[in-house]
Amino acid sequence: MDFTEKLRLHGRAEENRYFAELDRKLIDAMHEKQKHEDEILKRIEAENLNLDSMVDAK
């Protein structure tokens, strides 16, 4: 393997590491967003259950 091939492989490895880190950050952000949306949905469902029980009590 000559020097230019090593440089090319090194550049490809750096690029792969960069995009792998970017992918990890995006996946983490998607998980955080999903967790936040799930919390909101649970809160809405709990409020609906409370409203339903109030209506049923009347």
N, CA, C and O atoms as a Tripos MOL2 file, in Angstrom:
@<TRIPOS>MOLECULE
protein
  232   231    58     0     0
PROTEIN
NO_CHARGES

@<TRIPOS>ATOM
      1 N           0.8640   -1.1690    0.0000 N.3       1 MET1
      2 CA          0.0000    0.0000    0.0000 C.3       1 MET1
      3 C           0.9120    1.2330    0.0000 C.2       1 MET1
      4 O           1.7990    1.3690    0.8420 O.2       1 MET1
      5 N           0.6750    2.1040   -0.9430 N.am      2 ASP2
      6 CA          1.5290    3.2910   -1.0290 C.3       2 ASP2
      7 C           0.9660    4.4240   -0.1680 C.2       2 ASP2
      8 O          -0.1240    4.3150    0.3920 O.2       2 ASP2
      9 N           1.7220    5.4960   -0.0770 N.am      3 PHE3
     10 CA          1.3880    6.6280    0.7850 C.3       3 PHE3
     11 C           0.0670    7.2760    0.3970 C.2       3 PHE3
     12 O          -0.7230    7.6260    1.2750 O.2       3 PHE3
     13 N          -0.1890    7.4430   -0.8750 N.am      4 THR4
     14 CA         -1.4330    8.0960   -1.3010 C.3       4 THR4
     15 C          -2.6530    7.2360   -0.9380 C.2       4 THR4
     16 O          -3.7110    7.7630   -0.5930 O.2       4 THR4
     17 N          -2.4970    5.9390   -1.0170 N.am      5 GLU5
     18 CA         -3.5950    5.0420   -0.6270 C.3       5 GLU5
     19 C          -3.8710    5.1660    0.8720 C.2       5 GLU5
     20 O          -5.0270    5.1830    1.2950 O.2       5 GLU5
     21 N          -2.8040    5.2510    1.6740 N.am      6 LYS6
     22 CA         -2.9680    5.4220    3.1150 C.3       6 LYS6
     23 C          -3.6640    6.7420    3.4310 C.2       6 LYS6
     24 O          -4.5290    6.7920    4.3060 O.2       6 LYS6
     25 N          -3.2980    7.7940    2.7380 N.am      7 LEU7
     26 CA         -3.9470    9.0960    2.9470 C.3       7 LEU7
     27 C          -5.4280    9.0340    2.5840 C.2       7 LEU7
     28 O          -6.2740    9.5870    3.2870 O.2       7 LEU7
     29 N          -5.7280    8.3620    1.4910 N.am      8 ARG8
     30 CA         -7.1100    8.2370    1.0660 C.3       8 ARG8
     31 C          -7.9240    7.4490    2.0990 C.2       8 ARG8
     32 O          -9.0440    7.8350    2.4330 O.2       8 ARG8
     33 N          -7.3630    6.3560    2.6000 N.am      9 LEU9
     34 CA         -8.0490    5.5560    3.6090 C.3       9 LEU9
     35 C          -8.2160    6.3230    4.9230 C.2       9 LEU9
     36 O          -9.2410    6.2130    5.5940 O.2       9 LEU9
     37 N          -7.2000    7.0940    5.2720 N.am     10 HIS10
     38 CA         -7.2870    7.9100    6.4840 C.3      10 HIS10
     39 C          -8.4090    8.9430    6.3460 C.2      10 HIS10
     40 O          -9.1850    9.1480    7.2790 O.2      10 HIS10
     41 N          -8.4910    9.5800    5.2000 N.am     11 GLY11
     42 CA         -9.5550   10.5490    4.9590 C.3      11 GLY11
     43 C         -10.9280    9.9040    5.0050 C.2      11 GLY11
     44 O         -11.8770   10.4870    5.5300 O.2      11 GLY11
     45 N         -11.0350    8.7100    4.4610 N.am     12 ARG12
     46 CA        -12.3150    7.9960    4.4860 C.3      12 ARG12
     47 C         -12.6850    7.6230    5.9290 C.2      12 ARG12
     48 O         -13.8500    7.7110    6.3160 O.2      12 ARG12
     49 N         -11.6990    7.2110    6.7110 N.am     13 ALA13
     50 CA        -11.9650    6.8530    8.1090 C.3      13 ALA13
     51 C         -12.4340    8.0740    8.9020 C.2      13 ALA13
     52 O         -13.3660    7.9740    9.7000 O.2      13 ALA13
     53 N         -11.7980    9.2150    8.6860 N.am     14 GLU14
     54 CA        -12.2280   10.4420    9.3680 C.3      14 GLU14
     55 C         -13.6530   10.8100    8.9780 C.2      14 GLU14
     56 O         -14.4540   11.2000    9.8280 O.2      14 GLU14
     57 N         -13.9590   10.6890    7.7160 N.am     15 GLU15
     58 CA        -15.3080   10.9870    7.2360 C.3      15 GLU15
     59 C         -16.3260   10.0410    7.8660 C.2      15 GLU15
     60 O         -17.4010   10.4710    8.2840 O.2      15 GLU15
     61 N         -15.9890    8.7540    7.9360 N.am     16 ASN16
     62 CA        -16.8910    7.7840    8.5520 C.3      16 ASN16
     63 C         -17.1240    8.0910   10.0250 C.2      16 ASN16
     64 O         -18.2540    7.9950   10.5050 O.2      16 ASN16
     65 N         -16.0650    8.4610   10.7500 N.am     17 ARG17
     66 CA        -16.2210    8.8140   12.1650 C.3      17 ARG17
     67 C         -17.1010   10.0410   12.3260 C.2      17 ARG17
     68 O         -17.9490   10.0870   13.2170 O.2      17 ARG17
     69 N         -16.9040   11.0330   11.4680 N.am     18 TYR18
     70 CA        -17.6930   12.2610   11.5380 C.3      18 TYR18
     71 C         -19.1780   11.9640   11.3530 C.2      18 TYR18
     72 O         -20.0080   12.4180   12.1400 O.2      18 TYR18
     73 N         -19.5090   11.2050   10.3180 N.am     19 PHE19
     74 CA        -20.9190   10.9260   10.0390 C.3      19 PHE19
     75 C         -21.5220    9.9600   11.0520 C.2      19 PHE19
     76 O         -22.7210   10.0220   11.3230 O.2      19 PHE19
     77 N         -20.7090    9.0660   11.6180 N.am     20 ALA20
     78 CA        -21.2150    8.1850   12.6720 C.3      20 ALA20
     79 C         -21.5920    9.0100   13.8970 C.2      20 ALA20
     80 O         -22.6340    8.7680   14.5060 O.2      20 ALA20
     81 N         -20.7650    9.9740   14.2630 N.am     21 GLU21
     82 CA        -21.0800   10.8540   15.3930 C.3      21 GLU21
     83 C         -22.3200   11.6940   15.1050 C.2      21 GLU21
     84 O         -23.1670   11.8730   15.9800 O.2      21 GLU21
     85 N         -22.4260   12.1990   13.9080 N.am     22 LEU22
     86 CA        -23.6050   12.9720   13.5110 C.3      22 LEU22
     87 C         -24.8690   12.1130   13.5950 C.2      22 LEU22
     88 O         -25.9030   12.5650   14.0870 O.2      22 LEU22
     89 N         -24.7770   10.8780   13.1120 N.am     23 ASP23
     90 CA        -25.9140    9.9600   13.1950 C.3      23 ASP23
     91 C         -26.3100    9.7090   14.6460 C.2      23 ASP23
     92 O         -27.4960    9.7050   14.9740 O.2      23 ASP23
     93 N         -25.3110    9.4980   15.5260 N.am     24 ARG24
     94 CA        -25.6130    9.2640   16.9410 C.3      24 ARG24
     95 C         -26.3330   10.4560   17.5530 C.2      24 ARG24
     96 O         -27.2850   10.2860   18.3150 O.2      24 ARG24
     97 N         -25.8830   11.6570   17.2220 N.am     25 LYS25
     98 CA        -26.5300   12.8540   17.7580 C.3      25 LYS25
     99 C         -27.9650   12.9820   17.2530 C.2      25 LYS25
    100 O         -28.8630   13.3410   18.0160 O.2      25 LYS25
    101 N         -28.1830   12.6940   15.9850 N.am     26 LEU26
    102 CA        -29.5370   12.7600   15.4300 C.3      26 LEU26
    103 C         -30.4580   11.7100   16.0480 C.2      26 LEU26
    104 O         -31.6200   11.9900   16.3390 O.2      26 LEU26
    105 N         -29.9400   10.5150   16.2430 N.am     27 ILE27
    106 CA        -30.7390    9.4530   16.8660 C.3      27 ILE27
    107 C         -31.0910    9.8240   18.2960 C.2      27 ILE27
    108 O         -32.2270    9.6290   18.7280 O.2      27 ILE27
    109 N         -30.1100   10.3640   19.0440 N.am     28 ASP28
    110 CA        -30.3870   10.8030   20.4160 C.3      28 ASP28
    111 C         -31.4520   11.8950   20.4320 C.2      28 ASP28
    112 O         -32.3350   11.8870   21.2910 O.2      28 ASP28
    113 N         -31.3770   12.8260   19.4990 N.am     29 ALA29
    114 CA        -32.3630   13.9040   19.4290 C.3      29 ALA29
    115 C         -33.7540   13.3420   19.1100 C.2      29 ALA29
    116 O         -34.7520   13.8000   19.6670 O.2      29 ALA29
    117 N         -33.8170   12.3590   18.2220 N.am     30 MET30
    118 CA        -35.1030   11.7420   17.8910 C.3      30 MET30
    119 C         -35.6820   11.0220   19.1060 C.2      30 MET30
    120 O         -36.8890   11.0790   19.3430 O.2      30 MET30
    121 N         -34.8220   10.3400   19.8820 N.am     31 HIS31
    122 CA        -35.2930    9.6510   21.0800 C.3      31 HIS31
    123 C         -35.8180   10.6540   22.1120 C.2      31 HIS31
    124 O         -36.8510   10.4190   22.7400 O.2      31 HIS31
    125 N         -35.1120   11.7610   22.2840 N.am     32 GLU32
    126 CA        -35.5700   12.7900   23.2190 C.3      32 GLU32
    127 C         -36.9130   13.3680   22.7820 C.2      32 GLU32
    128 O         -37.8030   13.5770   23.6060 O.2      32 GLU32
    129 N         -37.0540   13.6210   21.5000 N.am     33 LYS33
    130 CA        -38.3160   14.1480   20.9790 C.3      33 LYS33
    131 C         -39.4460   13.1570   21.2070 C.2      33 LYS33
    132 O         -40.5400   13.5450   21.6160 O.2      33 LYS33
    133 N         -39.1880   11.8800   20.9460 N.am     34 GLN34
    134 CA        -40.2020   10.8540   21.1400 C.3      34 GLN34
    135 C         -40.5890   10.7500   22.6090 C.2      34 GLN34
    136 O         -41.7670   10.6040   22.9350 O.2      34 GLN34
    137 N         -39.6020   10.8250   23.4970 N.am     35 LYS35
    138 CA        -39.8890   10.7530   24.9240 C.3      35 LYS35
    139 C         -40.7510   11.9390   25.3500 C.2      35 LYS35
    140 O         -41.6980   11.7810   26.1210 O.2      35 LYS35
    141 N         -40.4210   13.1160   24.8510 N.am     36 HIS36
    142 CA        -41.2030   14.3180   25.1640 C.3      36 HIS36
    143 C         -42.6350   14.1800   24.6510 C.2      36 HIS36
    144 O         -43.5820   14.5110   25.3640 O.2      36 HIS36
    145 N         -42.7950   13.6970   23.4320 N.am     37 GLU37
    146 CA        -44.1340   13.5120   22.8610 C.3      37 GLU37
    147 C         -44.9230   12.4680   23.6480 C.2      37 GLU37
    148 O         -46.1280   12.6200   23.8480 O.2      37 GLU37
    149 N         -44.2510   11.4130   24.0920 N.am     38 ASP38
    150 CA        -44.9310   10.3890   24.8980 C.3      38 ASP38
    151 C         -45.4200   10.9670   26.2230 C.2      38 ASP38
    152 O         -46.5200   10.6510   26.6760 O.2      38 ASP38
    153 N         -44.5900   11.8220   26.8480 N.am     39 GLU39
    154 CA        -44.9940   12.4520   28.0990 C.3      39 GLU39
    155 C         -46.2140   13.3500   27.8950 C.2      39 GLU39
    156 O         -47.1270   13.3590   28.7210 O.2      39 GLU39
    157 N         -46.2270   14.0910   26.8130 N.am     40 ILE40
    158 CA        -47.3700   14.9590   26.5080 C.3      40 ILE40
    159 C         -48.6160   14.1150   26.2770 C.2      40 ILE40
    160 O         -49.6930   14.4460   26.7730 O.2      40 ILE40
    161 N         -48.4750   13.0340   25.5330 N.am     41 LEU41
    162 CA        -49.6110   12.1560   25.2550 C.3      41 LEU41
    163 C         -50.1630   11.5480   26.5430 C.2      41 LEU41
    164 O         -51.3790   11.4760   26.7180 O.2      41 LEU41
    165 N         -49.2880   11.1110   27.4420 N.am     42 LYS42
    166 CA        -49.7360   10.5480   28.7190 C.3      42 LYS42
    167 C         -50.4840   11.5980   29.5300 C.2      42 LYS42
    168 O         -51.5030   11.2940   30.1510 O.2      42 LYS42
    169 N         -49.9850   12.8270   29.5290 N.am     43 ARG43
    170 CA        -50.6420   13.9050   30.2610 C.3      43 ARG43
    171 C         -52.0380   14.1710   29.6890 C.2      43 ARG43
    172 O         -52.9980   14.3520   30.4380 O.2      43 ARG43
    173 N         -52.1420   14.1930   28.3700 N.am     44 ILE44
    174 CA        -53.4420   14.4280   27.7190 C.3      44 ILE44
    175 C         -54.4020   13.2840   28.0360 C.2      44 ILE44
    176 O         -55.5730   13.5170   28.3350 O.2      44 ILE44
    177 N         -53.9070   12.0490   27.9710 N.am     45 GLU45
    178 CA        -54.7650   10.9040   28.2790 C.3      45 GLU45
    179 C         -55.2380   10.9480   29.7270 C.2      45 GLU45
    180 O         -56.3960   10.6360   30.0060 O.2      45 GLU45
    181 N         -54.3590   11.3320   30.6540 N.am     46 ALA46
    182 CA        -54.7460   11.4290   32.0640 C.3      46 ALA46
    183 C         -55.8140   12.5090   32.2490 C.2      46 ALA46
    184 O         -56.7670   12.3250   33.0070 O.2      46 ALA46
    185 N         -55.6500   13.6290   31.5540 N.am     47 GLU47
    186 CA        -56.6500   14.6910   31.6410 C.3      47 GLU47
    187 C         -57.9880   14.2320   31.0680 C.2      47 GLU47
    188 O         -59.0410   14.5600   31.6150 O.2      47 GLU47
    189 N         -57.9530   13.4890   29.9900 N.am     48 ASN48
    190 CA        -59.1890   12.9690   29.3980 C.3      48 ASN48
    191 C         -59.8780   11.9920   30.3410 C.2      48 ASN48
    192 O         -61.1040   11.9930   30.4540 O.2      48 ASN48
    193 N         -59.0850   11.1530   31.0220 N.am     49 LEU49
    194 CA        -59.6750   10.2170   31.9750 C.3      49 LEU49
    195 C         -60.3310   10.9810   33.1260 C.2      49 LEU49
    196 O         -61.4070   10.6100   33.5940 O.2      49 LEU49
    197 N         -59.6770   12.0460   33.5740 N.am     50 ASN50
    198 CA        -60.2540   12.8480   34.6490 C.3      50 ASN50
    199 C         -61.5540   13.5010   34.1890 C.2      50 ASN50
    200 O         -62.5280   13.5400   34.9410 O.2      50 ASN50
    201 N         -61.5740   14.0070   32.9800 N.am     51 LEU51
    202 CA        -62.7920   14.6290   32.4500 C.3      51 LEU51
    203 C         -63.8970   13.5860   32.2850 C.2      51 LEU51
    204 O         -65.0570   13.8480   32.6060 O.2      51 LEU51
    205 N         -63.5350   12.4110   31.7870 N.am     52 ASP52
    206 CA        -64.5190   11.3440   31.6090 C.3      52 ASP52
    207 C         -65.1250   10.9370   32.9610 C.2      52 ASP52
    208 O         -66.3340   10.7280   33.0600 O.2      52 ASP52
    209 N         -64.2950   10.8260   33.9860 N.am     53 SER53
    210 CA        -64.8120   10.4310   35.2920 C.3      53 SER53
    211 C         -65.7040   11.5190   35.8710 C.2      53 SER53
    212 O         -66.6600   11.2150   36.5830 O.2      53 SER53
    213 N         -65.4080   12.7880   35.5760 N.am     54 MET54
    214 CA        -66.2410   13.8800   36.0350 C.3      54 MET54
    215 C         -67.6080   13.8480   35.3290 C.2      54 MET54
    216 O         -68.6370   14.1030   35.9540 O.2      54 MET54
    217 N         -67.6120   13.5370   34.0430 N.am     55 VAL55
    218 CA        -68.8430   13.4670   33.2740 C.3      55 VAL55
    219 C         -69.6790   12.2820   33.7580 C.2      55 VAL55
    220 O         -70.8960   12.3960   33.9090 O.2      55 VAL55
    221 N         -69.0240   11.1510   34.0000 N.am     56 ASP56
    222 CA        -69.7360    9.9630   34.4670 C.3      56 ASP56
    223 C         -70.3450   10.1700   35.8510 C.2      56 ASP56
    224 O         -71.3770    9.5800   36.1700 O.2      56 ASP56
    225 N         -69.7160   10.9960   36.6640 N.am     57 ALA57
    226 CA        -70.1960   11.2320   38.0230 C.3      57 ALA57
    227 C         -71.4670   12.0570   38.0260 C.2      57 ALA57
    228 O         -72.2320   12.0180   38.9900 O.2      57 ALA57
    229 N         -71.6990   12.8040   36.9560 N.am     58 LYS58
    230 CA        -72.8990   13.6600   36.9160 C.3      58 LYS58
    231 C         -74.1050   12.9040   36.5850 C.2      58 LYS58
    232 O         -75.1920   13.4770   36.5120 O.2      58 LYS58
@<TRIPOS>BOND
     1     1     2 1
     2     2     3 1
     3     3     4 2
     4     3     5 am
     5     5     6 1
     6     6     7 1
     7     7     8 2
     8     7     9 am
     9     9    10 1
    10    10    11 1
    11    11    12 2
    12    11    13 am
    13    13    14 1
    14    14    15 1
    15    15    16 2
    16    15    17 am
    17    17    18 1
    18    18    19 1
    19    19    20 2
    20    19    21 am
    21    21    22 1
    22    22    23 1
    23    23    24 2
    24    23    25 am
    25    25    26 1
    26    26    27 1
    27    27    28 2
    28    27    29 am
    29    29    30 1
    30    30    31 1
    31    31    32 2
    32    31    33 am
    33    33    34 1
    34    34    35 1
    35    35    36 2
    36    35    37 am
    37    37    38 1
    38    38    39 1
    39    39    40 2
    40    39    41 am
    41    41    42 1
    42    42    43 1
    43    43    44 2
    44    43    45 am
    45    45    46 1
    46    46    47 1
    47    47    48 2
    48    47    49 am
    49    49    50 1
    50    50    51 1
    51    51    52 2
    52    51    53 am
    53    53    54 1
    54    54    55 1
    55    55    56 2
    56    55    57 am
    57    57    58 1
    58    58    59 1
    59    59    60 2
    60    59    61 am
    61    61    62 1
    62    62    63 1
    63    63    64 2
    64    63    65 am
    65    65    66 1
    66    66    67 1
    67    67    68 2
    68    67    69 am
    69    69    70 1
    70    70    71 1
    71    71    72 2
    72    71    73 am
    73    73    74 1
    74    74    75 1
    75    75    76 2
    76    75    77 am
    77    77    78 1
    78    78    79 1
    79    79    80 2
    80    79    81 am
    81    81    82 1
    82    82    83 1
    83    83    84 2
    84    83    85 am
    85    85    86 1
    86    86    87 1
    87    87    88 2
    88    87    89 am
    89    89    90 1
    90    90    91 1
    91    91    92 2
    92    91    93 am
    93    93    94 1
    94    94    95 1
    95    95    96 2
    96    95    97 am
    97    97    98 1
    98    98    99 1
    99    99   100 2
   100    99   101 am
   101   101   102 1
   102   102   103 1
   103   103   104 2
   104   103   105 am
   105   105   106 1
   106   106   107 1
   107   107   108 2
   108   107   109 am
   109   109   110 1
   110   110   111 1
   111   111   112 2
   112   111   113 am
   113   113   114 1
   114   114   115 1
   115   115   116 2
   116   115   117 am
   117   117   118 1
   118   118   119 1
   119   119   120 2
   120   119   121 am
   121   121   122 1
   122   122   123 1
   123   123   124 2
   124   123   125 am
   125   125   126 1
   126   126   127 1
   127   127   128 2
   128   127   129 am
   129   129   130 1
   130   130   131 1
   131   131   132 2
   132   131   133 am
   133   133   134 1
   134   134   135 1
   135   135   136 2
   136   135   137 am
   137   137   138 1
   138   138   139 1
   139   139   140 2
   140   139   141 am
   141   141   142 1
   142   142   143 1
   143   143   144 2
   144   143   145 am
   145   145   146 1
   146   146   147 1
   147   147   148 2
   148   147   149 am
   149   149   150 1
   150   150   151 1
   151   151   152 2
   152   151   153 am
   153   153   154 1
   154   154   155 1
   155   155   156 2
   156   155   157 am
   157   157   158 1
   158   158   159 1
   159   159   160 2
   160   159   161 am
   161   161   162 1
   162   162   163 1
   163   163   164 2
   164   163   165 am
   165   165   166 1
   166   166   167 1
   167   167   168 2
   168   167   169 am
   169   169   170 1
   170   170   171 1
   171   171   172 2
   172   171   173 am
   173   173   174 1
   174   174   175 1
   175   175   176 2
   176   175   177 am
   177   177   178 1
   178   178   179 1
   179   179   180 2
   180   179   181 am
   181   181   182 1
   182   182   183 1
   183   183   184 2
   184   183   185 am
   185   185   186 1
   186   186   187 1
   187   187   188 2
   188   187   189 am
   189   189   190 1
   190   190   191 1
   191   191   192 2
   192   191   193 am
   193   193   194 1
   194   194   195 1
   195   195   196 2
   196   195   197 am
   197   197   198 1
   198   198   199 1
   199   199   200 2
   200   199   201 am
   201   201   202 1
   202   202   203 1
   203   203   204 2
   204   203   205 am
   205   205   206 1
   206   206   207 1
   207   207   208 2
   208   207   209 am
   209   209   210 1
   210   210   211 1
   211   211   212 2
   212   211   213 am
   213   213   214 1
   214   214   215 1
   215   215   216 2
   216   215   217 am
   217   217   218 1
   218   218   219 1
   219   219   220 2
   220   219   221 am
   221   221   222 1
   222   222   223 1
   223   223   224 2
   224   223   225 am
   225   225   226 1
   226   226   227 1
   227   227   228 2
   228   227   229 am
   229   229   230 1
   230   230   231 1
   231   231   232 2
@<TRIPOS>SUBSTRUCTURE
     1 MET1         2 RESIDUE 1 A MET
     2 ASP2         6 RESIDUE 1 A ASP
     3 PHE3        10 RESIDUE 1 A PHE
     4 THR4        14 RESIDUE 1 A THR
     5 GLU5        18 RESIDUE 1 A GLU
     6 LYS6        22 RESIDUE 1 A LYS
     7 LEU7        26 RESIDUE 1 A LEU
     8 ARG8        30 RESIDUE 1 A ARG
     9 LEU9        34 RESIDUE 1 A LEU
    10 HIS10       38 RESIDUE 1 A HIS
    11 GLY11       42 RESIDUE 1 A GLY
    12 ARG12       46 RESIDUE 1 A ARG
    13 ALA13       50 RESIDUE 1 A ALA
    14 GLU14       54 RESIDUE 1 A GLU
    15 GLU15       58 RESIDUE 1 A GLU
    16 ASN16       62 RESIDUE 1 A ASN
    17 ARG17       66 RESIDUE 1 A ARG
    18 TYR18       70 RESIDUE 1 A TYR
    19 PHE19       74 RESIDUE 1 A PHE
    20 ALA20       78 RESIDUE 1 A ALA
    21 GLU21       82 RESIDUE 1 A GLU
    22 LEU22       86 RESIDUE 1 A LEU
    23 ASP23       90 RESIDUE 1 A ASP
    24 ARG24       94 RESIDUE 1 A ARG
    25 LYS25       98 RESIDUE 1 A LYS
    26 LEU26      102 RESIDUE 1 A LEU
    27 ILE27      106 RESIDUE 1 A ILE
    28 ASP28      110 RESIDUE 1 A ASP
    29 ALA29      114 RESIDUE 1 A ALA
    30 MET30      118 RESIDUE 1 A MET
    31 HIS31      122 RESIDUE 1 A HIS
    32 GLU32      126 RESIDUE 1 A GLU
    33 LYS33      130 RESIDUE 1 A LYS
    34 GLN34      134 RESIDUE 1 A GLN
    35 LYS35      138 RESIDUE 1 A LYS
    36 HIS36      142 RESIDUE 1 A HIS
    37 GLU37      146 RESIDUE 1 A GLU
    38 ASP38      150 RESIDUE 1 A ASP
    39 GLU39      154 RESIDUE 1 A GLU
    40 ILE40      158 RESIDUE 1 A ILE
    41 LEU41      162 RESIDUE 1 A LEU
    42 LYS42      166 RESIDUE 1 A LYS
    43 ARG43      170 RESIDUE 1 A ARG
    44 ILE44      174 RESIDUE 1 A ILE
    45 GLU45      178 RESIDUE 1 A GLU
    46 ALA46      182 RESIDUE 1 A ALA
    47 GLU47      186 RESIDUE 1 A GLU
    48 ASN48      190 RESIDUE 1 A ASN
    49 LEU49      194 RESIDUE 1 A LEU
    50 ASN50      198 RESIDUE 1 A ASN
    51 LEU51      202 RESIDUE 1 A LEU
    52 ASP52      206 RESIDUE 1 A ASP
    53 SER53      210 RESIDUE 1 A SER
    54 MET54      214 RESIDUE 1 A MET
    55 VAL55      218 RESIDUE 1 A VAL
    56 ASP56      222 RESIDUE 1 A ASP
    57 ALA57      226 RESIDUE 1 A ALA
    58 LYS58      230 RESIDUE 1 A LYS
